[in-house]
Each structure stands twice: as C-alpha cells, then as structure tokens.
Amino acid sequence: MKKQKVDKRLPALIKAAMFENGISRDEMAVYLHVSVSTYNRRMNHYPEEFTVNNLRVFKDKLKLDPHVLAEAML
C-alpha cells in the first residue's frame, strides 16, 4: 500500500515559530487541550486534522500572521 503524501508546510511553520518563541511541544499540546501523542500524530501525519480553534491558538500563542498561517494551510 502506498503511503499518503503529507503536506509539511503547516507543521514546518508551527515548529519554526515554536522554536522562536521557546515553546515546547508539551506546552503546545496543553494549549491545544490535546494529549502529546495526539499532537505528535497530527503534526507528523495528519496536519489537516487541526481545528479552526487550534489554528487560533497557533496564531495567538506563536504570534503568527494570519495570512502566513492561511497560506501554509493551502
């Protein structure tokens, strides 16, 4: 069975912003109200499963420009 191709733009943007702001993935999972394993699964395999509320948290906590965030989601 062929592995599904995952678009890595959103995870790459989020990981870079987390590094710049000194936020660990454990902290980010707490902000998103999900377990660390769920956060890792979404980040590594299913970034399209992040909800609109999750994206608001990314924008607010990571100080991301909404236009940049929207572009990464395309």
Secondary structure, 3 states (H helix, E strand, C coil): CCCCCCCCHHHHHHHHHHHHHCCCHHHHHHHHCCCHHHHHHHHHCCHHHCCHHHHHHHHHHCCCCHHHHHHHHC
